[in-house]
Each structure stands twice: as C-alpha cells, then as structure tokens.
Amino acid sequence: MAAPKLTEEDVHAACAEIAAQGERPRSVALYDKLGRGSMSTITKYLNTWNASEEAQALKPDALPMVVKLPDELSKDGEDLLKRMWNTAKGIADAELEIQREALKQAEQANLLKVEEAFKFSDAQAMKIDRQEDIISDLKAQLAEEQSDHGDTILKLNEAEKANVGLSKDNERLQHEIDELKKQVAALEDAKKAAVQEKQEQQKQHDAANKQKDAEIRTLDMQVHKLQTSLDAAVSSSEQLKTDIKAKASELSKRTIEVETLSVRYETAAAELKTVKADLKVANKEASDAEKLVAKLQGQLEVYVSLEKKEKQENDRK
C-alpha cells in the first residue's frame, strides 16, 4: 500500500517538535523525522512554517543547528544546561554574524545546486510513488492469482474425481464392446454358415429342379407319345373296332402306366413344392441373420464412436 501524502500540517508539526527540543528545523532533519515526501515539498512547507507566528515566537534562526552538550555536564541538570548552552551559543552566533553574511552569499551560489537536488528528489519521490503503486497493484494481482490458483486446484480435484468415474465407465463400455465384438464375430460365422448352407440348398434345389424337369420332360414326351397314340387310335377307331378286344388288354396296361406316371408327376410336384417352402424358410432365416448382423454392427459403430470421443476428450484434458 502506498504511503500517505505529506501535508503542510505534518511538516509544521515536525518543525515545532524539533524546535521544542532546542534544535533549528532543517529539511534533512525533517526528512529523517517524517520518513517520506520530497526535499522540495519539505523545504516549501519549512519556509511557510518559518514565516508563521509560531516560528516567530520560537525564533528558529537563534537556535543551533544541532544541540550537543559537553560530556562533562551532569545529566540531572540537562534542561538547565541546554538553556545556558543556547544562551552562550547565541552570544557566539552574534559574533559570527559577519561570517554568516559571507556564508549567505555562498549559500546563494549553491541555491541552484540545491534546486537541482530538490528536482531530482521530486523525480525520485514520484518514481517511488509509482513503484509503490505498482507494488500495490502487483500485490492485489498476486492475491487474485492465489485465489484463482485455489479455485483451479479445487476444479482439478473435481476433474480427477470425474476422470476416475469416466475411467470406470470406459472400462465397462470396453467390456461391453468386447462382448459385442464376440457376438458380431459369432454372428458373422453363423452368417457364413447360413450362406454356405443356403448355397448348398440352392445347389440341391437346382439339381432337384433339373432332375424334376428331366422327369417332367420325359413324362411330357411319354404323354405326347400316348396322346399321339390316342389320336392315332381315335382316328383309326373305326378300323380298330374289330381289334378292340385284342387291344383292350394293351389299352388297360397303357392306362395303368398313365395313372402311374400321373401319380409320379403329382409326387414330383409335391416334392418340388416342399423344396420351394424349405428354400423360402432358409432365405427368411438368412435375411433375419443379415438384419441382426447389421443391427449389431450399428451398435458397435456407436460404441466405437463413443470410445473415440472419450479418448479425444481425455487427450485434450
């Protein structure tokens, strides 16, 4: 905190105290006593005190620069001896008046140097005041920085606690991600097995279809042949009337063969329908497995993005 500004009343009070001790007030003695202010300010207020009624009553010019009693004088009569010494000193000062006139002339020559010293003292006092203000501001900034440092420590402790919780959550999420990865791997294996099974069933279905198609073509050819034979028989029915009894047994055999072929055709059609139903079920199972894999992959991507985001936040911290 900066020292209080020196006032005229402070200087006058110090002058009165020094004069009461039997010593002539001087700028240097006042500066030593007050401990603050500039020499020019102290000298200015000293001059106003010298012109005051209080100073005129005390007659400071008649006082010695410094009162120093001889060591031979007793301490018990110190006050009386001071007055006697001052009276004797006044007589001696009267004899030295001529020398004082000469000294005044020399003093005039030194006034410029004294003024320069006062100006330098004022400049130094201003610098001191500025430095004291700067020190005061620095102390305030230091107190503020210490307060901010305490707040930062508290926030850091809270952040460390939160970081511990986040670490535990991160471990739990990492465990869940690992489990999901295992599930995804198992589903991918199941998907591959399902695809392979589907391909195998598709191959078997294609082979069965080819076989059924071959049988159907064979049956169609047989039916066509029978139809041709029937047409031929119908066209020549008039001619065959005479041979109908002979051909009856043969026609019965043909009819049995046709019925057998029809039964085989219906059986093949039923088997083909069953194979198509099985293929549809296998396709549905493969589609469900693909949807489940896609869902788990989406969850895995969400967990991976959360993990990356937490890692980036931890890196920034």
ZAFI-464091 format. One record per residue (C-alpha): residue number from 1; residue in three letters; x, y, z. Coordinates in Angstrom, 1 decimal, always signed. Each point is the difference from the previous one (the first is absolute). Example, Ala and Ser with C-alpha at 12.3 -4.5 7.8 and 13.67 -1.06 7.14 Angstrom:
% ZAFI-464091
   nr  rest       u       v       w
    1   ALA   +12.3    -4.5    +7.8
    2   SER    +1.4    +3.4    -0.7
This chain:
% ZAFI-464091
   nr  rest       u       v       w
    1   MET    +0.0    +0.0    +0.0
    2   ALA    +1.4    +3.5    -0.9
    3   ALA    +1.1    +2.3    +2.8
    4   PRO    -2.5    +2.9    +0.8
    5   LYS    +0.8    +3.3    -1.7
    6   LEU    +2.0    +2.5    +2.0
    7   THR    -2.0    +3.1    +1.1
    8   GLU    +1.0    +3.4    +1.2
    9   GLU    -1.5    -0.7    +3.5
   10   ASP    +2.3    -3.0    +0.3
   11   VAL    +3.1    +2.1    -0.8
   12   HIS    -1.0    +2.8    +2.3
   13   ALA    -0.6    -2.5    +2.9
   14   ALA    +3.4    -1.5    -0.5
   15   CYS    +1.6    +3.4    -0.1
   16   ALA    -1.6    +0.9    +3.3
   17   GLU    +1.3    -3.2    +1.6
   18   ILE    +3.5    +0.5    -1.2
   19   ALA    +0.0    +3.7    +1.1
   20   ALA    -1.4    -1.0    +3.4
   21   GLN    +3.1    -2.3    +0.4
   22   GLY    +2.2    +3.1    -0.4
   23   GLU    +1.1    -0.8    -3.6
   24   ARG    -0.5    +2.1    -3.1
   25   PRO    -2.4    -1.9    -2.5
   26   ARG    +1.8    -0.9    -3.2
   27   SER    -1.2    -1.8    -3.1
   28   VAL    +2.3    -3.0    +0.5
   29   ALA    -1.0    -0.4    +3.7
   30   LEU    -3.7    +0.3    -1.0
   31   TYR    +0.4    -2.7    -2.7
   32   ASP    +1.7    -2.3    +2.5
   33   LYS    -2.8    +0.6    +2.5
   34   LEU    -2.9    -0.3    -2.4
   35   GLY    +1.4    -2.8    -2.2
   36   ARG    -1.9    +1.0    -3.1
   37   GLY    -0.6    +2.8    -2.5
   38   SER    +2.5    +1.8    -2.2
   39   MET    +2.6    +2.6    +1.0
   40   SER    -1.6    +2.7    -2.0
   41   THR    -3.4    -0.5    +1.6
   42   ILE    +1.5    -0.2    +3.5
   43   THR    +2.0    +3.2    -0.7
   44   LYS    -3.1    +1.8    -1.3
   45   TYR    -2.0    -0.8    +3.2
   46   LEU    +3.1    +0.8    +2.1
   47   ASN    +0.1    +3.5    -1.5
   48   THR    -3.8    +0.5    +0.8
   49   TRP    +0.7    -1.1    +3.6
   50   ASN    +2.9    +2.4    +0.3
   51   ALA    -2.4    +2.8    -1.1
   52   SER    -2.7    -1.1    +2.5
   53   GLU    -0.7    +1.7    +3.4
   54   GLU    +1.0    -3.2    +1.8
   55   ALA    +3.5    +0.1    -1.6
   56   GLN    +0.3    +3.7    +0.8
   57   ALA    -0.7    -0.8    +3.6
   58   LEU    +2.5    -2.8    +0.1
   59   LYS    +2.6    +2.0    -1.9
   60   PRO    +1.5    -3.0    -1.9
   61   ASP    +2.8    +2.1    -1.5
   62   ALA    +1.4    +0.4    +3.5
   63   LEU    +0.0    -3.7    +0.6
   64   PRO    +3.1    -2.1    -0.7
   65   MET    +0.1    -2.5    -2.9
   66   VAL    +0.5    -2.9    +2.5
   67   VAL    +0.0    +0.2    +3.8
   68   LYS    +2.9    -2.0    +1.4
   69   LEU    +0.9    +0.3    +3.6
   70   PRO    +3.6    -0.6    +1.2
   71   ASP    +0.5    -3.3    +1.7
   72   GLU    +1.2    +1.8    +3.2
   73   LEU    -3.5    +1.4    +0.8
   74   SER    -2.1    -2.1    +2.3
   75   LYS    -3.1    -1.8    -1.3
   76   ASP    -2.1    +1.2    +2.9
   77   GLY    +0.1    +3.7    -1.1
   78   GLU    -0.3    -0.7    -3.7
   79   ASP    -2.9    +2.4    -0.7
   80   LEU    +1.6    +2.9    +1.9
   81   LEU    +3.3    -0.7    -1.7
   82   LYS    -1.7    +0.0    -3.4
   83   ARG    -1.4    +3.5    +0.7
   84   MET    +3.3    +1.2    +1.2
   85   TRP    +1.7    -1.5    -3.0
   86   ASN    -2.5    +1.6    -2.3
   87   THR    +0.6    +3.4    +1.6
   88   ALA    +3.8    -0.4    -0.4
   89   LYS    -0.5    -1.3    -3.5
   90   GLY    -2.1    +3.1    -0.8
   91   ILE    +2.8    +2.3    +1.1
   92   ALA    +2.4    -2.0    -2.1
   93   ASP    -2.4    +0.2    -3.0
   94   ALA    -0.1    +3.8    +0.3
   95   GLU    +3.8    +0.1    -0.4
   96   LEU    -0.3    -2.3    -2.9
   97   GLU    -2.6    +2.2    -1.8
   98   ILE    +2.6    +1.4    -2.4
   99   GLN    +1.0    -3.5    -0.9
  100   ARG    -3.6    -0.9    -0.6
  101   GLU    -0.3    +2.9    -2.5
  102   ALA    +2.8    -1.5    -1.9
  103   LEU    -1.6    -3.4    +0.3
  104   LYS    -3.3    +1.4    -1.3
  105   GLN    +1.8    +1.2    -3.1
  106   ALA    +1.5    -3.5    -0.4
  107   GLU    -3.5    -1.4    +0.7
  108   GLN    -1.5    +2.0    -2.9
  109   ALA    +2.6    -1.5    -2.3
  110   ASN    -1.0    -3.5    +1.2
  111   LEU    -3.8    +0.6    -0.4
  112   LEU    +0.1    -1.1    -3.6
  113   LYS    +1.6    -3.2    +1.0
  114   VAL    -2.4    -0.5    +2.9
  115   GLU    -3.0    +0.6    -2.4
  116   GLU    +1.4    -2.5    -2.4
  117   ALA    +0.4    -2.4    +2.9
  118   PHE    -3.6    +0.7    +1.0
  119   LYS    -1.2    -0.6    -3.5
  120   PHE    +1.9    -3.3    -0.1
  121   SER    -1.5    -0.8    +3.4
  122   ASP    -3.5    +0.8    -1.3
  123   ALA    +0.6    -2.2    -3.0
  124   GLN    +1.2    -2.8    +2.2
  125   ALA    -3.0    +0.4    +2.3
  126   MET    -2.3    -0.2    -3.0
  127   LYS    +1.8    -3.1    -1.1
  128   ILE    -0.3    -1.5    +3.5
  129   ASP    -3.7    +0.9    +0.1
  130   ARG    -0.5    -1.7    -3.4
  131   GLN    +2.0    -3.0    +1.1
  132   GLU    -2.1    -0.3    +3.2
  133   ASP    -3.2    +0.2    -2.1
  134   ILE    +1.4    -2.7    -2.3
  135   ILE    +0.9    -2.1    +3.0
  136   SER    -3.5    +0.5    +1.5
  137   ASP    -1.5    -1.1    -3.4
  138   LEU    +2.3    -3.0    -0.1
  139   LYS    -0.9    -1.0    +3.5
  140   ALA    -3.7    +0.2    -1.0
  141   GLN    +0.7    -2.0    -3.1
  142   LEU    +1.9    -2.5    +2.0
  143   ALA    -2.9    -0.4    +2.5
  144   GLU    -2.4    -0.5    -3.0
  145   GLU    +2.4    -2.5    -1.6
  146   GLN    +0.2    -1.9    +3.3
  147   SER    -3.8    +0.0    +0.2
  148   ASP    -0.2    -1.2    -3.6
  149   HIS    +2.6    -2.6    +0.7
  150   GLY    -2.0    -1.4    +2.9
  151   ASP    -3.1    -0.1    -2.2
  152   THR    +2.0    -1.8    -2.7
  153   ILE    +1.2    -2.6    +2.5
  154   LEU    -3.6    -0.6    +1.2
  155   LYS    -1.1    -0.4    -3.7
  156   LEU    +2.9    -2.2    -0.6
  157   ASN    -0.9    -2.3    +2.9
  158   GLU    -3.6    -0.1    -1.3
  159   ALA    +1.2    -0.8    -3.5
  160   GLU    +2.2    -2.8    +1.4
  161   LYS    -3.0    -1.5    +1.8
  162   ALA    -2.1    +0.3    -3.2
  163   ASN    +2.9    -1.6    -1.9
  164   VAL    +0.1    -3.0    +2.3
  165   GLY    -3.8    -0.4    -0.7
  166   LEU    +0.6    +0.3    -3.7
  167   SER    +2.8    -2.5    +0.1
  168   LYS    -2.3    -2.5    +1.7
  169   ASP    -2.8    +0.7    -2.5
  170   ASN    +2.6    -0.4    -2.8
  171   GLU    +1.1    -3.4    +1.3
  172   ARG    -3.6    -1.1    +0.2
  173   LEU    -0.7    +1.2    -3.5
  174   GLN    +3.2    -1.6    -1.2
  175   HIS    -1.2    -3.3    +1.5
  176   GLU    -3.4    +0.4    -1.7
  177   ILE    +1.7    +0.8    -3.3
  178   ASP    +2.2    -3.1    +0.3
  179   GLU    -3.2    -2.1    +0.7
  180   LEU    -1.7    +1.6    -3.0
  181   LYS    +3.0    -0.7    -2.2
  182   LYS    -0.1    -3.7    +1.1
  183   GLN    -3.8    +0.0    -0.8
  184   VAL    +0.7    +1.6    -3.4
  185   ALA    +2.7    -2.5    -0.8
  186   ALA    -2.3    -2.9    +1.0
  187   LEU    -2.8    +1.5    -2.1
  188   GLU    +2.4    +0.5    -2.9
  189   ASP    +1.0    -3.7    +0.3
  190   ALA    -3.7    -1.0    +0.2
  191   LYS    -0.7    +2.2    -3.0
  192   LYS    +2.8    -1.6    -2.0
  193   ALA    -1.3    -3.5    +1.1
  194   ALA    -3.6    +1.1    -1.0
  195   VAL    +1.2    +1.3    -3.3
  196   GLN    +1.9    -3.2    -0.7
  197   GLU    -3.0    -2.0    +1.1
  198   LYS    -2.2    +2.2    -2.2
  199   GLN    +2.4    -0.5    -3.0
  200   GLU    +0.0    -3.8    +0.7
  201   GLN    -3.8    -0.1    +0.2
  202   GLN    -0.1    +2.2    -3.1
  203   LYS    +2.3    -2.5    -1.8
  204   GLN    -2.1    -2.9    +1.2
  205   HIS    -3.2    +1.8    -1.0
  206   ASP    +1.4    +0.8    -3.4
  207   ALA    +1.1    -3.7    -0.4
  208   ALA    -3.4    -1.1    +1.1
  209   ASN    -1.7    +2.4    -2.3
  210   LYS    +2.2    -1.2    -2.9
  211   GLN    -0.9    -3.6    +0.9
  212   LYS    -3.7    +0.8    +0.3
  213   ASP    +0.1    +2.0    -3.2
  214   ALA    +1.6    -3.0    -1.7
  215   GLU    -2.6    -2.3    +1.4
  216   ILE    -2.8    +2.4    -1.0
  217   ARG    +1.5    +0.2    -3.5
  218   THR    +0.1    -3.8    -0.1
  219   LEU    -3.6    -0.1    +1.2
  220   ASP    -1.0    +2.6    -2.5
  221   MET    +1.7    -2.0    -2.8
  222   GLN    -1.8    -3.1    +1.2
  223   VAL    -3.3    +1.9    +0.3
  224   HIS    +0.6    +1.4    -3.5
  225   LYS    +0.7    -3.5    -1.2
  226   LEU    -3.1    -1.2    +1.7
  227   GLN    -2.0    +2.9    -1.4
  228   THR    +1.4    -0.8    -3.4
  229   SER    -0.9    -3.6    +0.4
  230   LEU    -3.4    +1.0    +1.4
  231   ASP    -0.6    +2.3    -3.0
  232   ALA    +1.1    -2.7    -2.3
  233   ALA    -2.3    -2.4    +1.8
  234   VAL    -2.9    +2.5    -0.2
  235   SER    +0.6    +0.7    -3.7
  236   SER    +0.1    -3.7    -0.7
  237   SER    -2.7    -0.9    +2.5
  238   GLU    -2.2    -1.2    -2.7
  239   GLN    +2.7    -2.3    -1.2
  240   LEU    +0.9    -1.0    +3.5
  241   LYS    -3.5    -1.0    +1.0
  242   THR    +0.7    -3.4    -1.3
  243   ASP    +3.3    -0.1    +1.9
  244   ILE    -1.4    +1.5    +3.2
  245   LYS    -0.2    -3.2    +1.9
  246   ALA    +3.6    -0.7    -0.9
  247   LYS    +1.1    +3.4    +0.9
  248   ALA    -2.0    +0.2    +3.2
  249   SER    +2.6    -1.6    +2.1
  250   GLU    +2.7    +2.2    -1.5
  251   LEU    -2.1    +3.1    +0.6
  252   SER    -0.6    -1.0    +3.6
  253   LYS    +3.8    -0.3    +0.4
  254   ARG    +0.5    +3.4    -1.6
  255   THR    -2.6    +1.5    +2.3
  256   ILE    +1.7    -1.5    +3.1
  257   GLU    +3.3    +1.5    -1.3
  258   VAL    -1.7    +3.4    -0.5
  259   GLU    -1.4    -0.1    +3.6
  260   THR    +3.4    -1.0    +1.3
  261   LEU    +1.6    +2.8    -1.9
  262   SER    -2.7    +2.4    +1.4
  263   VAL    +0.7    -1.1    +3.5
  264   ARG    +3.7    +0.4    -0.5
  265   TYR    -0.7    +3.4    -1.5
  266   GLU    -2.1    +1.1    +3.0
  267   THR    +2.7    -1.4    +2.4
  268   ALA    +2.7    +2.0    -1.8
  269   ALA    -2.1    +3.1    +0.1
  270   ALA    -0.6    -0.4    +3.8
  271   GLU    +3.7    -0.5    +0.5
  272   LEU    +0.7    +3.1    -2.0
  273   LYS    -2.4    +2.0    +2.1
  274   THR    +1.6    -1.3    +3.2
  275   VAL    +3.4    +0.9    -1.3
  276   LYS    -1.2    +3.5    -0.9
  277   ALA    -1.5    +0.4    +3.5
  278   ASP    +3.3    -1.1    +1.6
  279   LEU    +1.9    +2.4    -2.2
  280   LYS    -2.3    +2.9    +1.0
  281   VAL    +0.5    -0.8    +3.7
  282   ALA    +3.8    -0.2    -0.5
  283   ASN    -0.1    +3.4    -1.9
  284   LYS    -2.0    +1.5    +2.9
  285   GLU    +2.5    -1.3    +2.6
  286   ALA    +2.9    +1.4    -2.0
  287   SER    -1.8    +3.4    -0.3
  288   ASP    -0.7    +0.1    +3.8
  289   ALA    +3.6    -0.8    +0.6
  290   GLU    +1.2    +2.8    -2.3
  291   LYS    -2.3    +2.5    +1.7
  292   LEU    +1.3    -1.1    +3.5
  293   VAL    +3.6    +0.3    -1.2
  294   ALA    -0.7    +3.5    -1.4
  295   LYS    -1.7    +1.1    +3.2
  296   LEU    +3.0    -1.3    +2.1
  297   GLN    +2.4    +1.7    -2.4
  298   GLY    -1.9    +3.3    +0.5
  299   GLN    +0.2    -0.4    +3.8
  300   LEU    +3.7    -0.8    -0.3
  301   GLU    +0.6    +3.2    -2.1
  302   VAL    -1.8    +2.1    +2.7
  303   TYR    +2.1    -1.5    +2.8
  304   VAL    +3.2    +0.5    -2.1
  305   SER    -0.9    +3.6    -0.7
  306   LEU    -0.7    +0.6    +3.8
  307   GLU    +3.3    -1.6    +0.8
  308   LYS    +1.8    +2.3    -2.5
  309   LYS    -1.8    +3.0    +1.4
  310   GLU    +0.9    -0.8    +3.6
  311   LYS    +3.6    -0.7    -1.0
  312   GLN    +0.2    +3.4    -1.8
  313   GLU    -1.5    +1.8    +3.1
  314   ASN    +2.5    -1.8    +2.2
  315   ASP    +2.9    +1.0    -2.4
  316   ARG    -1.2    +3.7    +0.2
  317   LYS    -0.1    -0.1    +3.7
